[in-house]
Amino acid sequence: MGSSETNKTKTVAGEAGYVLEDVPHLSDYIPHLPAYLNPLQDNPSYSVVKQYFVNKDDSVTHKIVVHKDSPRGTHFRRAGPRQKVYFESDEVLACIVTCGGLCPGINTVIRELVCGLHYMYGVSSVLGIESGYRGFYSKNTIPLTPKVVDDIHKRGGSIIGTSRGGHDTSKVVDSIQDRGINQVYIIGGDGTQQGALLIFEEIRRRGLKVSVVGIPKTIDNDIPVIDKSFGFDTSVEEAQRAINAAHVEANSIENGVGVVKLTGRYSGFIAMYATLASRDVDCCLIPESPFYLEGPGGLFEYIRKRLKENGHMVIVIAEGAGQELLAKNMHDMDQLDPSETKLLQDVGLWITEKIKDHFTKERKMIINVKYIDPTYMIRAIPSNASDNVYCTLLAHSAIHGAMAGYTGFVVGPVNGRHAYIPFHRINERRNKVVITDRMWARLLSSTNQPSFLNPKD
C-alpha cells in the first residue's frame, strides 16, 4: 500500500482501487509518542467479547453498492477500541462543548461521553464548556461526573448550554492549553465542525498533545457521508403529532387545509420522512423541489383538486422551501443571525395567507386553513429509545478514537458501521434530498402530488 498526505487529506492507496481516507493521529506531528496497553482488556464488562479490539487495518466502505468491475473505492477508518492507547487514564482532562441549535439527544451524548470515559477508561476529569465555543474564554466550566449526568438523557436541551456565532480560535486554543485539556469533544453541525477543524489545525500548529473529536449534530440530517444524524428519528416521530393534529383539524371542517411547517433549512429530510410515516399528508414541499402557486400544475390547482375529491387536505412544508417565492415580495431576505446564517422568512405563515387569499378572494370559496408550527416543541424534547442507543454508540466511538490518539475527525455510521471521518469531508457539502431518487418517488406515490415542475422552466 502507498500513502500520501496533504494539508487536507491523509490517504492510503491499496489494490483494486482501494483508497483509505484516513484521519490524523497525534504521532503524525508529535514524535516518539509513548503508547500504552488499553485498560479495556482488564475490564470485566468486555471480557466476554471474543474480539473486542478493532484490527488496525479495518475500514468501512463509503459506497456499498458497486458493479462487478468497479474499483473498491473510498473507505474510512473503522471506529472502535484499539489495543494501544496514547493517553493514560489519570492524565486525561477532557472537555465537552455543544454549539448551534438544540436537537433531541444532546444530553444523551454528553452523558455517554462522561460515563464512557469514566467506566471504560477510568477518566475522572471531564469539564463542560458553557454556552458554546466562546465559553472557552468567557464562561466558567462545569465539572461533569457520572453522578451529575446520571439522568440528563431524560431531559431535552443541553445541560451545558449552547450558542451560535463565531469564536476566536486562538483564544479557544489558549484556554485549552492553559487548562491542560487534552481531549476536546465538540457536538455540533456543519458550522460547528468547520470551527472544530480550525481548532484542530491551530492545536497541530502548536504541537499540542490534544485530540479534537467532532460529534455531528443536526436536526435536519444535512451532514454528508454519515447515514443519519442523532435526533433525526426522534424528530420524525414527534412530527407525527403535529401532522395528526393538522389532519384532525382539516378533516373536521368544510374545505379544511392543515399546514404543518417542519425544520429543514436546506434539506427536506424530516418533512419527507414524516410525510412517508404519516400517510395522511397530501402534499410535501421541500427546499430541493421548487414549486409554484398559480397556473396549470401549480399548488393552487392541486389544492382545489384535493378539496373537490376529499373535502380536506394536509400540507407539510419544510422551513427552507419556497424562500425564493417569498423573496419576490419581501426586501429583508439578506438578514443574518449571529452565526452568519441567512434568516428565513416564515414560509408556513406566508403560504397559509396565500392559500386563504387565493380561494376566498379570487375563487370565492369557503376555505379553513389551520397552521401548526411545532419547530421548537420538536427541538426541545429528549431523544427516543432508538436515538438513545445511537447516541451511546457515537459517544463510545468518539472516546475510543481519542484514546487511540486519533484527532481531527468526526464520528458517525457509514453504511451501518461507525467510522472516523476527516473534518473536511463533513464540511465540503450538505446532504440533500435527491428528488430523482427512489425515496422521493415513493413520497410522490404516497401523496399523489404533482412534481410542480414549471412548464416555463
N, C-alpha and C positions, 0 to 999 in steps of 0.2 A: 504494500500500500504506500502511496505517496501522500504527503501532506503539504499544505500551504497556508499562510496566514497573512491577512491584510489588516488594515485598520478596522474593517467592518466584519470580516468573516475569518473563521478558522475552519478549514475544510480538510477532509481526508478522502482521497480517492482510492477506490478498490476495483476489483474485476467486474466486468459486465456492466459498466456504467454506474457502479455504486458510488455514491457521494455522501459522506457524513458531514453535515453542517454542525460542527462541534461548538461547544461553549468554552469561554475562557476558564483557566484554572489558576489558582494563586501561584503555583510553581512556574507559570509562564513568565512572571516578572519578579518573583522572589526566589533567588537561587538557594539551593541547599535547604529547602523547607523540610523539617522533620515530619514523618508520618507515624501514626500510632495504630495499634490494633483497635478495631471497632468494639466499643463496650457492649454492643448488642449481642455479641457472641456469648456473653455470660448472662444475658437477660433471660430468666426462665420463661417469660411470655413467648419468646421466639424460638425456644429450644426444640419445639415440636415440628418446626418448619424444616423440611429436608434441604432446600436450597434457598435460604433467605436472602443471601447476598447476591447482588446483580453482577453478572460477568462483565468485565471491563470492556468487552467488545460488543455487548448487546446494544442494539439500536432499534429504532421504531421507524417504519417507512412512512413517508409523507402521503404518498398516493397508494391506496390499497387495491385499486382496480387498474390492471395493466393488460396489455396484449402479450401474446406469447413471445414476440420478438422485441418487446420493449426493453430498454435499459432498466436496471434496477432502480435508478433514480435517487432522489434526495432522502436522506434519513436523519434522524435526530437521536442524540444520546438518550438511552433509556433511563428513566428516573428510578431511584431506589437506593437502598443502603449498600455501601461498599465495604470490603474487608478492611481497608485502611482509611483512617480519618486524619485530618490535618489540624484538628483542634482537640486539645484535652478538655475534658468536661469543666474543670474548675477554672479554666482560663477564658471561657466563653462569657461575653457580655453581649447579649442580643437585644435588638430593639425592633419594635413593630410600629409602622405608621400607615394610616389609611388616608387616602385622598379622593377627591371627586364626590359625586353624588352618592346617596345611600342606595343600598341594594340588599335584598334578603341574603343572609349568610355571612355578613362581615364579622359579626360577633362569634360565629361558629369557627371561622378561620382563625381569629385571634385566640380563641380558647384552645384549639387544637395545636396551634404553634406553641403556646405556653406549656400545655400538658405534654405534648410530644417531646419538646426539649427536655422537660423535667424527668419524665418517666422512661423515655428511651435512652437519653444520653446523660442524664444526671446533671443537667444545666439548671442552676438555681437563680441566675441573674438575668432577668428579662425586663426591659423597660418599654412602656407605651409612650410614644411621642404624641403629645396632644395636638389636635387640630391641624393635621396635615404637615406638609414639608416645612412650613415656616415655624412650626412648633419646635424644630431642632434648635432654633436660636432665639425664639421669642416666648416660649412657654415652658412650664415645668414638665418633668417626666412623671409617669405613673408606674410605680413598681407593680409588676404583674406576676402573680403566683397562681398555682393551681386552685388555691382556695378563693382568690379574688375572682377568677374567671369561671368558677365551678358551674354556674347556671346561666351564664350570659347568652348561651345559644338559644335560650327560650325567649329572648328579647330581640326586637328589631333595632336598627341603627348601629352605631359604633360606640362602644364604651370609652374609647379614647378620642372620640371626636374626629371630624373630617373638615376639609375646606377645599375650595377651588382657588385657582390663581397661581401665579408664578412664584418662584423662590430664588434665593441667591445660592447657587450651587457651592460656591467657595465657603460660604458661611455654614452650610449644611455639613460639608466635609470637615470644616474646622471643629464643629460641635462633635462629630463622630470621633475625630482624632483626640480631642481634649477629654472626652468622657471615657475613652478607652473601649468604645464599642467595636466589636469585630464581626458581628453578623447583623445585617440590616434586611429586614423583611418588609417589602413595600407592596401594599394592597391597593390597586387602583386600575383605571382604564388606560386607554392608549396614550393620553396626555401625561398621565402619571408615569407610565413606563418610559416615555421619552425623557422625563426628568430623571428617572432611575438610571437610564443609560448615561446621562451627563454626570450623575453622581459616581457611577462606576468608573467612568473614564478619568475623573479627577482623582479618585482613590488610587487607580492604577498608576496615574502620572506621579503621585506622591510615593508610590511603592509601599502602600499600607497593606497589612495582612487583615483585610476586611472582605468578607463575602457579601455581595449585594444580590438579593434574590427578589424577583417580582412575582406576585401572585395576581393574575389578571382578573379584574373586576369590571363588569359592565352589564347592566340590566338589559341592554339592547342586544347582547350576543353579537356585537360587531367586531370582536377581536379575531384576526385571521389565524390560520393554522390549527388552533385547538378546536376540538369537536363542539364544545359549547362552554359558556362561562357560568360560574356558580350563581345561583339565584334565578336563573332563567326558568327552570321548571316550576319553581315557586310562583314566579310572576305570571306564567301562563295559567297556572292553576287558579290563582287569585283573580285573574282577569275574567274567569268564568262567572264569578259572582256578579260583576258589573254587566256582562253580556246577558246573563239570565234575567237580571232586573230590567234591562232595556227591552228584552223580549216580552216580559210580562206586561210592562207599561204599554208597549206598542200594540200588543195583542188584545188589550182591554179597552181600546178606544177606536173610534172611527178614523180610518186612514192614519193609523199611528205609525210614526217613524222613530225608532230608537237609535240614537247616535252615541257611540262609545269611543272616546279618544284614549289610546294607549301609548305608552312610551315607544320611541323609535325615531330618533332624530335623523339618522342617515340610513338605518336598516330596519326593515319591517318584520323581523322575525317573530316578535311577540304577537303582533297583530295577526300574522299568518298562522302561527301555531294555535293561538287562542281561537281563531275562526275555525280551523280544522277540528279542534277539540269540541267546539260548541255544537256545530251543525244547525244552529238557529240563526246564523248570520247570512244575510242576503247579499252583502257587498263588503269587500275588504279593500281599503285604499292604503297603499304604502308608498314610501318615497321612491322606490326603484321603478314603480309603474305609474307614469304620468297619466292623468285623466283630465277630461274637460267636462264642462257642465251642460252647455246647450248644444242643440243640433242633433242630427241623426247619430245614434251610437253613443250619445253623451250620458252623463249621470242622471240628468233630469228625466230623460226619456226612459231610462231603466227604472227609476223610482216610480214613474207613472204606470209602467207595465206591471211592476210587482204589486203595487197597491190595487190595481184593477184585478189581478189574479188572486191575491191573498188578503187584501184589506189591511195589511200591515207589513212592515219590514224592519230589519236591523242593519245598521251600517257600523262597521268598525273601521276607524281611521287612525293611522299612526301619526304621531305629532309632527313628523317631518314631511308628511305628504301634502301636496298641493301648495307648498310655500311659494312657488313661482306664480301661482294664480293670485295669492294674497299680495304679492309684491306689486302687481299692476295697480292695486288700489291704495297701497299704503306707502309711506315715504320713510319709515324708520326701520327698514329691514336690515340696516347695517350696524345696529347696536350690538355691543359685545358684553359678555359677562366678565367677571374678574379673571377667568382662565382664557380670555380672548376667544371664546366660542360665540358664534353668532346667536343672538337671542331669537327664538322662534315666536311667531305670532300664534295665537290660539286658533288653530285650524278647525278644531271641533266647534267652537262657538261661531266661527265665520261660516262654516258650511251649514250649520243649523239655521242661521239667519238667511242664508242664500236659498235654502230649500223653502223656508216659510215665505219669503218674498215672492219666489217664482210661482208657487202653487196658489197662494192666497190672492196675490195681486194680478198676476198675469193669467193664470189658469182659472181663477175664481173657484178654487176647490177648497173644501174643508180639509185641513191637514193639522195634525197634532204631533209636534216634534218634541221628544224628550232627550235632553243632552246629559250624559253622565261622563265625568272625568275622574277616574279612580287612581290617577297617577301617584299621588302621594300616599294613598292608602296601600298601594302595592309595594312601593319602595320601603315602607316603614315596617312591614311585617317580618317576623322571624322566618327562617328558612324551613321548608318542609322536610320530611324524613329523607327523601331522595337527595336533596341538596345538602343535608347534614352529613350524609355519608361521603358525598363528593367533596365537601369542604375538608373533611378529615383527611382524605387521600391527598388533596392538594397540599395541605399543611405538612403532612408527613413527608411527602416527596420533596418539598422545599427544604425541610430540615435535613434530610439525608444528603441532598446536594450541597448545602452549605457546609455540613460537617465533613464531607468528602473533599472540600477545597474548591468546588466549582463556584463560579461567580459570574456576574453579568448575564444572567439568564432569567427567563420566566418559566414557570412550570405549568403543564396542562396536558390533558389527554389528547392524543393524536391517534385516531382510529382505535380508540378504546384502551390504549396503553399510555400511561403517563410518561412524559418526556421532558428533557431540558432543551429549551428553545432559545437561541440567541435573541437579545433585545431587538436587534434591527429587523428581524422577521416579523415581530409583533407591530412595529412602528411603520412598516413600509406601505401598508394599505389598510382599508377597512373591509371587514367581512360583510357582504351584502346578499340579499335575496337575489338569486338568478332567475329572472322571470321567463327564461327559456328552458328552465329545468323542470323535472317531473313534479317536484313538490308544489310549484306554483300552478302547474296544470291540474294537480289534484285539488287545489283550492278553487280554481275556476270551475271545475266539475262539481264541487260541493255547493258553491254559491249560485252557479249558473249566471254569473255576472259577465258582461262583455269585457273584452280586453281594453276598451277605451282608447284604442289606437285612433288618433285623429286622422281622418281622411286627408286633411290638409298637409300632414307631415310627410 
